[in-house]
């Protein structure tokens, strides 16, 4: 990418999650001098799958193209690279197996981060003054440094950029910054791999600190796996046996496509109450469909939500002072009445009010982009 030097009018934040990666920009509006925020559009959508695929010719695909190519070559696709970053030990990067060429979790994260930067920079024709990468508050120093390494690698491939343009920020503080306000806030982030609970203390000057962190082993990826297994349970026995025990390439392709279909269908299921999942082609099996309902979803969600509620009670029980308001966000939070159920079960009021942006997929990223704009002194100050 050959672009002019960084533009002092905008900043960029990237939230590389387990299931999805999103970006947000903060820009100075020339009409009034205020800073505005918005999502980065990648491949025509405001979010992209955290999928990376290495093709036989050495090319690396990221996002939706990687997910689509993985339907034909599932062994070359990696869908959950952030778990490997989180496990970083500070030693040599762990090599990821089952790929057609040597790759590390840092390489995979670099591909995702670089795609977000390139998408927005290409749209504007200039580079950002700062790039902020988000991470869970509970990540170790080694995990954060692995993420920093991915960001630096992404920037090093672009002329006129330097490592000084990169910052890291934990997701709970970024989400709190997007929400605004003062006082104590409990951020419940129902992510792909797990649910992170973090208590954030917000000061009057806009600064914030994380007072407590706890993780609950409940995430959207587990739900996707369970729903996919339910579809197989309801599929014709010959189809189910082939997918589970076939071991051949076509069986692997069928599982990959089924898992992707279930993931994409969750939003429809949440909104409409029912959804039909197509069984992927698997000759000589005939085509077919399997239906899912809110009842199926509720039966799988209930135990996990109870664990999250218990975690909320436990983390707040370690603190003194007033009860915090609660911001519930993340993929699972979009399921029917999840936020309301957690509020009723724990007795904590929901903090986002009428601001849908605070709980949207790009909420923390937009908060981080605004945070970086303030650090650089861009725009008018409120």
N, C-alpha and C positions, 0 to 999 in steps of 0.2 A: 504494500500500500504506500503510495507516494503522495502525501498530503502536506499542506503548509504546517508550520509550527503550531503548537497548541493554542487554542483560542481561549482567551481569558474570560469569556462570557459563559462557559458552560462546564459542568462536571458530570461524571458518570459513576454509577454504582452497579455492581454485579453481584447477584445473590445466586451462587452455585449450590442448588439444593440436591438432595438425593434423587428426587423424581424429576424436578423441573429446574431450569435455570432462567432467571429473568434479569432484565436490566432496567434502570431508570436514569433519566437525566434531570439536571437542574440547570435552568437557563435564565438569564436576565432578560425580561421582556422589555424591548426598546420603547414600548409605548408609555410605560410608567416607571420603569426601573426596578420593579419587584421581581423576586425570583419565583419562577414557576417550575413545577415538576411534571414529568409524564413518563409513560412506559416506552421502552425501546421495542420497536417492531422487528421481529426476526423471522424470516421466511413467511411473512404475511400474518404473523400472530404475535401477541404480547408476551407469550411464554414459549419456551422450547424445551423438549425433553432433554434431560441430562444424559443423552446417549452419544457415544462416540464409536465410530467404526473405522477399522483400518482395512483398506482395500488391497487386493493382491498386488496392484501396481504401486503401492506405497502411499497413495493419497489417503488423507484422513478426513472423514466426514463427521460433522457435529450437528446435533439437534435432530429435527425431523427427517432430513435426508439420511442420517445414520440409522434412525429407527426403521425407515422404509427399506433401506438396503439390508438391514438385519433380518428381515423376513425371508431373504434368500440365502443369507450367509450368517446364521445366528452365532456361530463360533467366533466371528470377527467383531461382534458388537459387545460393548460394555455399557451397562445400564445404571450401575450404582457405584460410580468411581469415588464419591465423596466418603464412603465408608473406609476406603483404603487411605485417603488423606487423614481421616480422623485417627487412624491407627499408626500414624507415622511415629517412628522412634527416635528420629534425629540422626540415624545412621544412613547408609546408602539407601536410596529409594527402592522399595520392594518392587521386583519385577512382577507384572501381572501375567498370569498364565492364560493359556487357551487363546492366545492371539497369534496372528500370522507373522508378527515381527515383534522384537523386544520393545516393551512399553512400560511406563510407570504410571502411577496414579497422578503424579505431577504433570506428566505429558498429557494425560486425558483432560485434567482440569485446565491446562493451558489452552487446549483446543476450544473448550467451551467459553472461557473468558475472552479469548481472542475473537471468537465469532461475534460476541456481543459488542466488543469495542469496534470491530470493523463495520458492523451493521449501522451503528449510529454515526460513526465518523464518516462513512461513505455517504450517508444521507445528508449530512451537513457540509461535507467538503472540508472540514477542519477537525483537529484533534482536541480532546478535552484537556483542561488544565490539571485535573486530578481524576484518578480512578480509585474507587473504594471497593474493596472486596469484603463481603459479609461472611461471618462464621458464627457457629453456636458459642454462647458464652462459656460453656463448659469445656471447650477444646483446650488441649494442652499446648504448651509453648511449641513443641515439635510439630504438632498439627498445624498451628497457625503459620509457622515458618514454611511448611510445605506448601500451604496456600499462597504465601507471599512469593515463594519460588515460582509458582505457576503464573502469578501476575507479572512478575519481572520477565519471565520467558516470553509472555504474550507481548509485552511492551518492547522487548529487545528486538523483535522482528519488524518494528515500525520506526522509520526515520523520525528524528526530532523528538523522541521521547526519552525519558530518563527514569531510573528507579525512584527518584525523589517524587515523582508524580503519583506513586502508589501508596495507599493507606489501607489499613485493616480496621474494621469496626464490628463489634459483636451485634448480632441480630436483635436482641431485646432492646438495647439502647437505640438502635436505628428505628425499631417499631415505635418506641416511646417518643422519639423525636418527631416521627410522622404524625402521631396522635396529638402531640402538644400538651400543654398544661403543666401543672406542678404536683408535687406530692408523690406518694408511693403508688406504684403500678405493678400488678402481677401480669406478666406476659406469658400466655399459654400458646405455644407454637406446636400445632399438631402436624409434624413434618412427615417425610416419607419413611425414614428409618426408625424414628422415635419421636416422643413428645418432650420438648424442652420447657421446663417451668423456670422462670426467672423473675425475681423481684427487683424492680428498678426504682431507685430513689431519684426523683427529678427536682432539681433546684430551681430557684426563681430566675437565675441568670441563664437558663437553658442547658446547663451541664447536667450530667446524669452519671450514676454509678450503679453497678450491679451488687445488690446486698446479699443475694442467695441464689443458688442454682440447683436444680434437681432434674434428673432425666427419668422418663418412664418408657419402658420398652413397648410402646404401642405406636404404630405408624401406618401410613397409607399403603406402603408396599406390602405389609403383612395382610392388609385387607384385600388388596388386589390378588395376592396369591390365594387367599381363602376363597374369593369369589371365582377365580379361575378353576380351582379344584371342585367347587360346587357345580360349575358348568360341566366339567368332565364327569362328575357323578351322575348328572342327569342326561348325559349324551348316550347314544347307543353303546352297549357294552363292547362291541368290536372296536369302535372308535376310541373309547376310553382305554382299552387294553393296549391298543397300538401306540397311543401317545405316552402312556405311562411306562410301557415295557419294551417298545419297539427298538429304541436305541439307534435307529437309522436317521439319515439326514432329513428325510421327509417328516418323520415324527418330531424331530427337533424344530423344524420350521413350523409345524402345526402348533406346537406349544408356544413358540415365540409369538406367532400371529394371534393366538387366543389370548395370551397375556396382554398384548397390546390392545386388542379389541375390548377386553374387560376394563382396562384402564381408561380408555376413551369413552366407554359407555357409562361410567359412574356418574358423570354430570347429568346425563339424560335420566338415569335412574333416580337421582336425587330430585330432579325437577318434575318428572312426569309420574313417578311412582312405579313404573314398569319399564322394562327394556328387553329386547330380544337380541341375544348374542349369536352371531353367525358362527357355525362350526367351520373352521378353516378347511380348505380342500386337502383331502388325504386319500388319494385313490388306493383301493377301489371303493372306499366308503362314499355313499351318496351325500349330497349337501344336506344341511339341516340347520335348525335353530334351537336355542334353549332360552327360556324366559326366566327373568329375575324380577323380584318385587321388593317393595319397601320392607316387607316382612323378612325376606332373606337378609337384607342389609341390616335391619335392626337386630336380628339374632346374632349377627357377627360383631356388630358395633358395641352391644351392651356390655360384655365383659371388659373390653378395652376401656370404654368410657368410665366404668367403675374404678378401674386402676388409676386412670388419670385423676378422677375426683379424689381418691385417697391420697395421691401424690400432692395435689393442691393443698389439702388439709394439712399434710405433713410439713410441707415447706413453709407455709404461713405460721404453723405452730412453733417454729423455731425463732420467730421474730417477736419483738415487742412493739408497742405503738398501735396506731389506728389500722383498721383493716383496709387493705388496698382495694382499689377498683381493679377489674379484670378485663384484659384484652385477649380475646380468643381468636386465633387466626391459624392459617395453614390449610392444606388440602382437605383433611377430614372435617374441618369446621364448616365446609360448604355442604355437608350432608344435612338432611332435614332435622331441625331442632337440636342440633348438637350444642350450639352455644347456649340456647335456652335451658337445655337439660343440665349442663354443667353449672349454670348460674343457680338454678333451683336446687340442685343437689348440694352445692357447697355454700350457698347463701351469699355469694359475692355478686355485686352488681356489674353489668357489662359496661365497659368504658367507652366503646367506640361511638355510641350515640347514633346520630344520623349520618356519620361520615363513612361511606362504603370504602373509600380509599384506604382507610386505616387498617382494614381487615382484608384487603385485596391481595392478590398474589404478589404484586409489586410494592406493597405497603412499606416493608422494611427497606427495600432498595430505594424507594423515593425519599424516605427519611434520611438514608445515608447520603444520597445525592445532595439534599438540602443542607445536611450537616457539613459536607465538604465545601459547599458554596459559601456558607457562613465562615468557615475556617479561612477561606481565601479572601473574605471581605467583599464578595460579589453582591451587587444590587443594593437596594435600600434596606435598612434595618428597621424591623418593626419595633 
